[in-house]
Amino acid sequence: MSATASFNPKAFRDALSTFTTGVTIITTRGPDGEPIGITANSFNSVSLNPPLVLWSLAKSAYSLTAFSANKHWNVHVLSTEQEALSGRFASRGEDKFAGIDLDRGINNIPLLHNCTARFQCRTAFMYEGGDHVIFVGEVLSFDKSALPPLAFQSGQYALAARKPREGVRLSSAEELAPECSYTEDLLGYLAGRAHYQLVAYLRTLLQNHKLDEHAFFVLSVLSIQDRLTLEQINRFVGYTGREVSQSMMVFLEKQRYIATELDSGETPRYALTAEGREVSLEHVALAKAVEEDLTEKLGLGDVQALKILLKRLIHATDPGLPDLWVAAPQAAISL
Ligand SMILES: Cc1cc2nc3c(=O)[nH]c(=O)nc-3n(C[C@H](O)[C@H](O)[C@H](O)COP(=O)(O)O)c2cc1C
């Protein structure tokens, strides 16, 4: 082999890591039968007939001896829910298999649960690969689930949202009127339209309960944090740009959805009644049903990717609202 190229190692790594991959855990058994496993994204397909796959293992890895000696190993293509498992099998020293449910694969090699796909292999070839050893394995058996795969790009875990072949267009018009700069690709338009179309399902249920969307937000806040003052409620729903009025609270009380607590001349605090809680639960059940329906249409992986992007969007535009899901001691959100 020719002399080593004088690449800047970090720049070389950075450039290589732009190649987006899945994430796998590869397992085997050591000489005393102990389970061995390692996170690897160097996995790749090689041949369909015969069925061959490959991956490479750092010569510095503790598991090198085990993988060199045991001809059998299993590749687990990780699902989006298995990021923590990937982290665990990428760190040295700890008992990687502690508390993990395993199946026995061919030759008693550990098989992990809840993966996107699994390949049970036997080493066909081993090659020198610089500071790595390349394992080529014959696939003896495999299975696949519907779980979306975890991705890895530029040193970070990622989700693979799909780009449909035909693209996604809302309008059939080939070209917009030249004077119109408002296009279907404006983020504000997309976010707004998505919101209204999504809550349209909720509206009928809300109408049955004589509620509008804003009243629904108030009940949702009170279902998460009880005994709030009007000012605290307003801080939580501040993102709507609409203030919750005293008369809205009076209306909700008349409907018996909320009750007022008055502690010795203090500002009133509001809490859900049993009826209010029930209505709120109905809303949550419907919201979950709508989400399930959408997941059927978009696929679980794309829904997960959409949620991450929405959270990032909300974070990037957050005017500094208090965290609704932190069980705040009253003092932290006090007046
Ligand atoms: C996403 C990801 C992919 C990795 N891919 C590989 C790989 O393909 N080959 C490798 O040798 N190490 C890879 N590693 C690093 C090993 O998982 C890590 O060095 C592990 O601690 C080795 O375990 P061992 O020393 O107990 O054998 C990867 C780590 C991560 C987080």
The ligand as a Tripos MOL2 file, in Angstrom:
@<TRIPOS>MOLECULE
LIG
   31    33     1     0     0
SMALL
NO_CHARGES

@<TRIPOS>ATOM
      1 C1        -23.2620    5.3070   15.4510 C.3       1 LIG1
      2 C2        -21.9700    4.5640   15.7530 C.ar      1 LIG1
      3 C3        -21.4170    3.7710   14.7980 C.ar      1 LIG1
      4 C4        -20.2290    3.0490   15.0520 C.ar      1 LIG1
      5 N1        -19.7250    2.2490   14.0820 N.ar      1 LIG1
      6 C5        -18.6080    1.5090   14.3300 C.ar      1 LIG1
      7 C6        -18.1180    0.6000   13.3670 C.ar      1 LIG1
      8 O1        -18.6730    0.4520   12.2760 O.2       1 LIG1
      9 N2        -16.9950   -0.1270   13.6610 N.ar      1 LIG1
     10 C7        -16.3500    0.0050   14.8630 C.ar      1 LIG1
     11 O2        -15.3510   -0.6730   15.1010 O.2       1 LIG1
     12 N3        -16.8130    0.8720   15.8170 N.ar      1 LIG1
     13 C8        -17.9430    1.5940   15.5880 C.ar      1 LIG1
     14 N4        -18.4410    2.4450   16.5400 N.ar      1 LIG1
     15 C9        -17.7420    2.5460   17.8280 C.3       1 LIG1
     16 C10       -17.9930    1.3560   18.7300 C.3       1 LIG1
     17 O3        -19.3560    1.1120   18.9020 O.3       1 LIG1
     18 C11       -17.3130    1.5930   20.0930 C.3       1 LIG1
     19 O4        -15.9590    1.8330   19.8970 O.3       1 LIG1
     20 C12       -17.5050    0.4540   21.0830 C.3       1 LIG1
     21 O5        -17.1590    0.9360   22.3380 O.3       1 LIG1
     22 C13       -16.6290   -0.7200   20.8070 C.3       1 LIG1
     23 O6        -16.9310   -1.6780   21.7930 O.3       1 LIG1
     24 P1        -15.8420   -2.6870   22.3540 P.3       1 LIG1
     25 O7        -14.5590   -1.9200   22.5020 O.co2     1 LIG1
     26 O8        -16.4480   -3.1510   23.6350 O.co2     1 LIG1
     27 O9        -15.7010   -3.7750   21.3370 O.co2     1 LIG1
     28 C14       -19.6000    3.1680   16.3050 C.ar      1 LIG1
     29 C15       -20.1810    3.9870   17.2770 C.ar      1 LIG1
     30 C16       -21.3510    4.6700   17.0080 C.ar      1 LIG1
     31 C17       -21.9630    5.5290   18.0750 C.3       1 LIG1
@<TRIPOS>BOND
     1     1     2 1
     2     2     3 ar
     3     2    30 ar
     4     3     4 ar
     5     4     5 ar
     6     4    28 ar
     7     5     6 ar
     8     6     7 ar
     9     6    13 1
    10     7     8 2
    11     7     9 ar
    12     9    10 ar
    13    10    11 2
    14    10    12 ar
    15    12    13 ar
    16    13    14 ar
    17    14    15 1
    18    14    28 ar
    19    15    16 1
    20    16    17 1
    21    16    18 1
    22    18    19 1
    23    18    20 1
    24    20    21 1
    25    20    22 1
    26    22    23 1
    27    23    24 1
    28    24    25 2
    29    24    26 1
    30    24    27 1
    31    28    29 ar
    32    29    30 ar
    33    30    31 1
@<TRIPOS>SUBSTRUCTURE
     1 LIG1         1 GROUP 0 **** ****
